[in-house]
Amino acid sequence: MTQHAPVVPVTLDLREFRHVPRSTDECVALWERLEPAVLTLDPLAGPRVRFDLGDEGEVGVWFLDPAKAPRPLGATTRFAIRGVLEPPEIRHACTTCRAAHTTTYAPYKCPGCDEGRRLGRVCEAHAVFLDGSLRASCPSHTPECRCGTKAVAWCGGPNCRTRRAWCATHLRRHPGDPAVAYCDDCYAERFPACEHERCTGSGYIRCEHRTLSAMKPCGRRVCTEHARRWQVYGSYNRGLALCTPHHQQLSSTPPEGLIDMILAGTVARNGRGRSATRRRVQLPRISIVRHILINTRRTVLDMEAVDRLFSSLEQALRGRTPRDTNLSTALDLLARHRASRREDIERFREQHVEGRGHYERLVQELRRGGRHELAGAVEFSDFRPRSGILFVRVPEHLQGLFRGRGGSSVRQLEQRVGVKIQVERG
């Protein structure tokens, strides 16, 4: 049985060879040129050998297992080319470098270098990055500002969203982070100016003043310092935000108008954008509304009168056509409000009787102390049996006399009457 000579595995290093074979026949032809010189080598003496082919460059031959190669190599030695190391091929060449007849790897895309089927490329040396984005471009296609000059940054504001770039002249820096910039429009949206003159604060809060006939809010921008909250939902809930002009108008707005504003504001808070899991905002109880009217307008109404304000508004709304979502929400809120209004009226009637008794004792104590002017001027307002507070109204010019120095007079009256006494604000 004939025993075949062992095969000598080699790798060709063609990284410095200018004419890399592109087919099997070309590779065999190259090996036939190298083989006579390879047969003269001792694989153990130099496992990696380079051959100079003149103008064509160099070719390296690597013996992969020199210890098992026959010694010496001869005409009967069989070789097997196990691998070929070729020069790296730049598949994404820089468009700018190629125009200068050089080839450079380009890891970035340049939208301006249109090559038909795909975007052009730009290398590390020619890549231009503007602040605000990792988007690259070549020097020739650097984005321009609307004024025609080269841009320096992308605007990431609510209008541009890094889709538009601007020059330094048309950018405004973030007040707390100079590395971030916005165009004028986005800056005004992101950091709106407060309506107050000479105020440098940002008007993050929008005025919520609206009516059912005009549901679009005022929208004036106010900073946290100048915003006014109309506490219509109780002291522990966020009230309606108002700008200075609308806050100042509250005292001259008739009760019907104030009820309309409260209902419109509540409709808006239950409108679009409200999460399904978020608690529904309800109208304030008329016991709260009564004190709102006292504090806002110095208008004292009993519970039945406050209830009639809501009933009249509901009747007027039912006569409106056509009905939209806001109107439906308003009617639904008023319908849900009826039960609590009945409860407050019954409670007020019960408390009114008890409170009137405390009030009569208060007037008697004032007369007993010779304070007849106060006895004739003080008026009953409300009574809270749970907290034991009697609310009274006293003319503003007599309030200091009624309270006494440091509240001493009121404390004496509380001891004699047997309840806490509080003057209604406004």
C-alpha positions as CSV (number, residue, x, y, z in Angstrom):
1,M,0.0,0.0,0.0
2,T,1.4,3.4,-1.1
3,Q,1.7,5.9,1.8
4,H,1.1,9.5,0.8
5,A,3.5,12.2,1.9
6,P,2.1,14.5,4.7
7,V,0.4,17.7,3.6
8,V,2.1,20.9,4.8
9,P,-0.5,23.5,5.8
10,V,0.3,27.1,5.1
11,T,-1.3,30.6,5.2
12,L,-0.6,33.3,2.6
13,D,-0.1,36.8,3.9
14,L,-1.2,39.1,1.1
15,R,-1.6,42.3,3.0
16,E,1.4,43.9,1.4
17,F,0.7,42.4,-2.1
18,R,-0.8,44.8,-4.6
19,H,-2.5,42.2,-6.8
20,V,-4.6,40.0,-4.5
21,P,-5.9,36.9,-6.3
22,R,-9.6,37.0,-6.9
23,S,-10.1,33.4,-8.1
24,T,-8.8,29.9,-7.4
25,D,-6.8,29.9,-10.6
26,E,-5.1,33.2,-9.7
27,C,-4.2,31.8,-6.2
28,V,-2.7,28.6,-7.7
29,A,-0.7,30.6,-10.2
30,L,0.7,32.8,-7.4
31,W,1.7,29.7,-5.4
32,E,3.4,28.2,-8.4
33,R,5.6,31.3,-8.5
34,L,6.4,31.0,-4.8
35,E,6.8,27.2,-4.5
36,P,10.4,26.9,-5.8
37,A,11.6,29.3,-3.2
38,V,9.4,27.7,-0.5
39,L,11.0,24.3,-1.1
40,T,14.4,25.6,-0.1
41,L,13.2,26.7,3.4
42,D,13.4,24.9,6.7
43,P,10.0,25.3,8.3
44,L,11.5,25.0,11.8
45,A,14.1,27.7,11.1
46,G,11.5,30.3,10.2
47,P,7.8,29.5,10.4
48,R,7.0,32.9,8.8
49,V,8.8,34.0,5.7
50,R,8.3,37.0,3.4
51,F,9.1,37.0,-0.3
52,D,9.8,40.3,-2.2
53,L,8.1,40.4,-5.6
54,G,9.4,43.7,-6.6
55,D,6.8,46.3,-7.7
56,E,4.0,43.8,-6.8
57,G,4.9,44.0,-3.1
58,E,5.5,41.3,-0.6
59,V,3.9,37.9,0.1
60,G,4.3,36.1,3.4
61,V,4.1,32.3,3.9
62,W,3.2,31.0,7.3
63,F,3.9,27.4,8.2
64,L,1.1,26.4,10.5
65,D,2.6,23.2,11.8
66,P,6.3,23.4,11.1
67,A,7.2,20.5,13.5
68,K,5.3,18.0,11.3
69,A,6.6,19.2,8.0
70,P,9.1,16.8,6.2
71,R,12.7,17.7,6.3
72,P,13.9,18.6,3.8
73,L,11.1,19.8,1.7
74,G,11.2,18.4,-1.8
75,A,9.4,18.1,-5.1
76,T,7.0,15.5,-3.7
77,T,6.0,17.7,-0.8
78,R,2.3,18.5,-0.9
79,F,1.1,21.9,0.4
80,A,-2.4,23.0,1.4
81,I,-3.3,26.7,1.6
82,R,-5.5,26.9,4.7
83,G,-6.0,30.6,4.8
84,V,-5.3,33.9,3.1
85,L,-4.7,37.2,4.9
86,E,-5.8,40.0,2.6
87,P,-5.5,43.8,3.0
88,P,-8.5,45.3,4.7
89,E,-11.2,46.5,2.3
90,I,-12.7,49.9,3.2
91,R,-16.4,49.4,2.6
92,H,-17.5,52.7,3.9
93,A,-15.1,55.3,2.4
94,C,-15.2,59.0,3.3
95,T,-16.8,61.0,0.5
96,T,-14.6,64.0,1.3
97,C,-11.4,61.9,1.3
98,R,-12.4,60.2,-1.9
99,A,-12.7,63.5,-3.7
100,A,-9.1,64.1,-2.8
101,H,-8.1,60.7,-4.2
102,T,-7.5,59.0,-0.8
103,T,-9.5,56.3,0.9
104,T,-10.3,56.6,4.6
105,Y,-12.7,54.6,6.7
106,A,-15.8,56.6,7.5
107,P,-17.9,55.5,10.5
108,Y,-20.4,58.3,10.2
109,K,-23.1,59.1,7.8
110,C,-23.5,62.5,6.2
111,P,-27.0,63.3,5.0
112,G,-25.7,65.9,2.6
113,C,-23.4,63.5,0.7
114,D,-26.0,61.7,-1.3
115,E,-24.7,58.7,-3.2
116,G,-27.9,57.6,-4.7
117,R,-28.7,54.3,-3.0
118,R,-27.4,55.3,0.4
119,L,-26.1,58.3,2.4
120,G,-22.6,59.4,2.0
121,R,-20.0,58.8,4.7
122,V,-17.6,61.0,6.6
123,C,-14.4,60.0,8.5
124,E,-13.2,61.0,12.0
125,A,-11.1,63.8,10.6
126,H,-13.8,65.4,8.6
127,A,-16.8,64.7,10.8
128,V,-18.5,67.8,12.2
129,F,-20.7,67.5,15.3
130,L,-23.0,70.3,16.6
131,D,-23.9,70.6,20.2
132,G,-27.2,69.0,21.2
133,S,-26.9,65.8,19.1
134,L,-24.5,63.0,18.0
135,R,-25.6,63.6,14.3
136,A,-22.5,64.0,12.1
137,S,-22.0,65.8,8.8
138,C,-19.0,66.7,6.6
139,P,-17.6,70.3,6.5
140,S,-19.4,71.0,3.2
141,H,-22.8,70.0,4.5
142,T,-22.7,71.4,8.1
143,P,-26.3,72.6,8.8
144,E,-27.0,76.3,8.4
145,C,-29.1,78.6,10.6
146,R,-32.1,80.3,9.1
147,C,-29.9,83.4,8.7
148,G,-27.6,81.5,6.4
149,T,-24.6,81.2,8.6
150,K,-23.1,77.9,9.8
151,A,-25.0,76.5,12.8
152,V,-23.3,75.6,16.1
153,A,-26.0,73.7,17.9
154,W,-29.2,71.7,17.5
155,C,-32.2,73.1,19.4
156,G,-33.8,70.4,21.6
157,G,-36.7,72.6,22.6
158,P,-40.4,71.6,22.4
159,N,-40.8,73.0,18.9
160,C,-37.5,72.1,17.2
161,R,-36.8,68.7,19.0
162,T,-33.3,68.6,17.5
163,R,-34.6,68.8,14.0
164,R,-33.3,72.4,13.4
165,A,-29.9,73.8,14.0
166,W,-29.0,77.4,14.8
167,C,-26.0,79.8,14.9
168,A,-24.7,81.3,18.1
169,T,-26.5,84.6,17.5
170,H,-29.9,82.9,17.4
171,L,-29.4,80.6,20.4
172,R,-30.2,81.3,24.1
173,R,-28.4,79.2,26.8
174,H,-30.3,77.3,29.4
175,P,-30.3,79.5,32.6
176,G,-28.9,76.6,34.7
177,D,-26.9,74.6,32.2
178,P,-24.8,76.6,29.7
179,A,-24.1,73.4,27.7
180,V,-27.7,73.4,26.5
181,A,-29.2,76.0,24.2
182,Y,-32.5,76.8,22.6
183,C,-33.8,78.9,19.8
184,D,-35.8,82.0,20.8
185,D,-39.2,80.4,20.3
186,C,-38.3,77.2,22.1
187,Y,-36.7,79.2,24.9
188,A,-39.8,81.3,25.3
189,E,-41.9,78.1,25.5
190,R,-39.5,76.3,27.9
191,F,-38.8,79.3,30.1
192,P,-41.8,81.7,29.5
193,A,-41.5,85.2,31.0
194,C,-43.7,86.0,33.9
195,E,-46.4,88.6,33.2
196,H,-45.0,91.0,35.9
197,E,-42.8,93.7,34.7
198,R,-39.1,93.4,35.7
199,C,-39.7,89.9,37.0
200,T,-36.9,87.5,35.9
201,G,-38.7,84.4,37.0
202,S,-40.1,81.8,34.6
203,G,-43.9,81.8,34.1
204,Y,-44.4,78.0,34.5
205,I,-48.0,78.5,35.7
206,R,-50.8,79.4,33.3
207,C,-53.8,81.3,34.5
208,E,-56.8,79.0,34.7
209,H,-59.5,81.7,34.5
210,R,-62.3,80.5,32.3
211,T,-66.1,80.4,32.1
212,L,-68.5,77.9,30.7
213,S,-69.3,80.1,27.7
214,A,-65.5,80.5,27.0
215,M,-63.7,77.4,28.1
216,K,-60.4,78.5,26.7
217,P,-58.3,79.7,29.7
218,C,-56.7,83.1,30.0
219,G,-53.3,81.4,29.8
220,R,-51.2,84.3,31.0
221,R,-47.9,83.0,32.3
222,V,-47.0,83.6,35.9
223,C,-44.0,82.5,38.0
224,T,-44.5,80.7,41.3
225,E,-44.0,83.9,43.2
226,H,-46.7,86.0,41.4
227,A,-49.2,83.2,40.9
228,R,-52.4,83.5,43.0
229,R,-54.2,80.4,44.0
230,W,-58.0,80.7,44.5
231,Q,-58.6,78.0,47.1
232,V,-62.0,76.7,46.0
233,Y,-61.4,73.0,46.7
234,G,-60.3,73.4,50.4
235,S,-57.1,74.2,52.0
236,Y,-55.5,70.9,51.3
237,N,-56.1,70.8,47.6
238,R,-54.5,72.8,44.8
239,G,-56.7,75.8,44.0
240,L,-57.3,77.5,40.6
241,A,-54.2,79.4,39.5
242,L,-55.0,83.0,38.5
243,C,-53.0,85.9,37.1
244,T,-53.0,89.2,39.0
245,P,-55.7,90.9,36.9
246,H,-58.2,88.0,37.2
247,H,-57.4,87.6,40.9
248,Q,-58.1,91.2,41.5
249,Q,-61.5,90.9,39.6
250,L,-62.8,88.3,42.0
251,S,-64.1,90.8,44.5
252,S,-66.1,92.6,41.9
253,T,-67.5,89.5,40.2
254,P,-71.1,88.7,41.1
255,P,-71.8,85.4,42.9
256,E,-73.3,83.9,39.8
257,G,-70.1,84.6,37.9
258,L,-67.9,83.1,40.7
259,I,-70.0,79.9,40.6
260,D,-69.6,79.8,36.8
261,M,-65.8,80.1,37.2
262,I,-65.7,77.4,39.8
263,L,-67.8,75.0,37.6
264,A,-65.7,75.8,34.5
265,G,-62.4,75.2,36.3
266,T,-63.7,71.9,37.7
267,V,-64.8,70.8,34.2
268,A,-61.4,71.6,32.8
269,R,-59.7,69.5,35.5
270,N,-61.9,66.6,34.6
271,G,-61.3,67.1,30.9
272,R,-58.8,65.7,28.3
273,G,-55.5,64.4,29.4
274,R,-56.8,63.2,32.8
275,S,-55.5,59.7,33.6
276,A,-58.1,57.0,34.0
277,T,-56.7,56.1,37.4
278,R,-56.6,59.6,38.7
279,R,-59.3,60.6,41.2
280,R,-62.2,62.7,39.7
281,V,-62.2,66.3,40.8
282,Q,-65.6,67.2,42.4
283,L,-67.3,70.6,43.0
284,P,-66.7,72.0,46.4
285,R,-69.5,71.6,48.9
286,I,-71.7,74.6,49.3
287,S,-70.6,75.0,52.9
288,I,-67.2,75.8,51.4
289,V,-68.7,77.9,48.6
290,R,-70.5,80.0,51.2
291,H,-67.2,81.0,52.9
292,I,-65.6,81.5,49.5
293,L,-68.3,84.1,48.7
294,I,-67.8,85.7,52.1
295,N,-64.1,85.9,51.8
296,T,-64.0,86.9,48.1
297,R,-66.9,89.4,47.9
298,R,-68.0,89.9,51.5
299,T,-71.4,88.5,50.4
300,V,-73.2,86.6,53.1
301,L,-75.7,84.1,51.8
302,D,-77.5,81.2,53.6
303,M,-77.2,77.7,52.3
304,E,-80.5,77.8,50.5
305,A,-79.3,80.9,48.5
306,V,-76.0,79.2,47.6
307,D,-77.9,76.1,46.5
308,R,-80.2,78.2,44.3
309,L,-77.1,79.6,42.5
310,F,-76.1,76.1,41.5
311,S,-79.6,75.1,40.6
312,S,-80.2,78.2,38.4
313,L,-76.9,77.5,36.6
314,E,-77.8,73.9,36.0
315,Q,-81.2,74.9,34.6
316,A,-79.6,77.4,32.3
317,L,-77.1,74.8,31.0
318,R,-79.8,72.3,30.3
319,G,-81.4,74.8,27.9
320,R,-78.3,75.2,25.9
321,T,-77.9,73.5,22.5
322,P,-75.9,71.8,21.0
323,R,-74.2,69.9,23.8
324,D,-70.5,69.3,23.8
325,T,-68.2,67.4,26.0
326,N,-67.7,70.3,28.4
327,L,-71.4,70.9,28.8
328,S,-72.0,67.2,29.5
329,T,-69.2,67.1,32.1
330,A,-70.7,70.2,33.8
331,L,-74.2,68.8,34.0
332,D,-72.8,65.5,35.3
333,L,-70.8,67.4,38.0
334,L,-73.9,69.4,39.0
335,A,-76.0,66.2,39.2
336,R,-73.5,64.5,41.5
337,H,-73.4,67.7,43.6
338,R,-77.1,67.7,44.5
339,A,-76.8,65.2,47.3
340,S,-74.1,67.0,49.1
341,R,-76.0,70.3,48.7
342,R,-79.1,68.8,50.5
343,E,-76.8,67.4,53.3
344,D,-75.2,70.8,53.8
345,I,-78.6,72.6,53.9
346,E,-80.0,70.2,56.5
347,R,-76.8,70.5,58.5
348,F,-76.8,74.3,58.3
349,R,-80.3,74.5,59.5
350,E,-79.5,72.4,62.6
351,Q,-76.3,74.3,63.2
352,H,-78.0,77.6,62.6
353,V,-80.4,77.1,65.5
354,E,-77.5,76.2,67.9
355,G,-75.3,78.9,66.5
356,R,-77.9,81.6,66.9
357,G,-78.1,80.7,70.6
358,H,-74.4,81.2,71.0
359,Y,-74.6,84.4,69.0
360,E,-77.4,85.8,71.2
361,R,-75.3,85.2,74.3
362,L,-72.3,86.9,72.6
363,V,-74.5,90.1,72.0
364,Q,-75.7,90.0,75.6
365,E,-72.1,89.8,76.9
366,L,-71.2,92.8,74.7
367,R,-74.1,94.9,76.0
368,R,-73.4,93.8,79.6
369,G,-69.8,95.1,79.1
370,G,-71.2,98.4,77.8
371,R,-69.9,97.8,74.3
372,H,-73.2,98.8,72.6
373,E,-71.7,99.8,69.3
374,L,-70.2,96.4,68.8
375,A,-73.3,94.7,70.0
376,G,-75.3,96.4,67.3
377,A,-72.7,95.9,64.6
378,V,-71.7,92.2,65.0
379,E,-73.6,89.8,62.8
380,F,-74.1,86.0,62.9
381,S,-72.3,84.1,60.0
382,D,-71.9,80.4,60.8
383,F,-71.4,77.9,63.5
384,R,-69.3,74.7,63.4
385,P,-70.5,72.4,66.2
386,R,-67.7,69.8,65.6
387,S,-65.0,72.3,66.2
388,G,-67.1,74.6,68.4
389,I,-66.4,77.7,66.4
390,L,-68.8,80.6,66.1
391,F,-68.2,82.7,63.0
392,V,-69.3,86.3,63.1
393,R,-69.0,89.4,60.8
394,V,-67.6,92.6,62.3
395,P,-67.2,95.8,60.4
396,E,-63.6,96.3,59.5
397,H,-63.2,99.6,61.5
398,L,-64.4,97.8,64.6
399,Q,-62.5,94.6,64.3
400,G,-59.5,95.8,66.4
401,L,-61.9,97.0,69.1
402,F,-63.7,93.6,69.0
403,R,-60.5,91.6,69.3
404,G,-58.8,93.8,71.9
405,R,-55.0,94.0,72.4
406,G,-53.5,90.6,71.5
407,G,-57.0,89.1,71.2
408,S,-57.7,89.6,74.9
409,S,-61.3,90.8,74.4
410,V,-62.2,87.8,72.2
411,R,-60.7,85.4,74.7
412,Q,-62.8,86.9,77.5
413,L,-65.9,86.6,75.3
414,E,-65.1,82.9,74.5
415,Q,-64.9,82.1,78.2
416,R,-68.3,83.7,78.9
417,V,-70.1,82.4,75.8
418,G,-68.5,78.9,75.9
419,V,-67.4,78.6,72.3
420,K,-64.5,79.8,70.1
421,I,-65.2,83.0,68.3
422,Q,-63.7,83.8,64.9
423,V,-64.2,86.9,62.7
424,E,-65.0,86.1,59.1
425,R,-62.2,87.2,56.8
426,G,-63.0,89.9,54.3
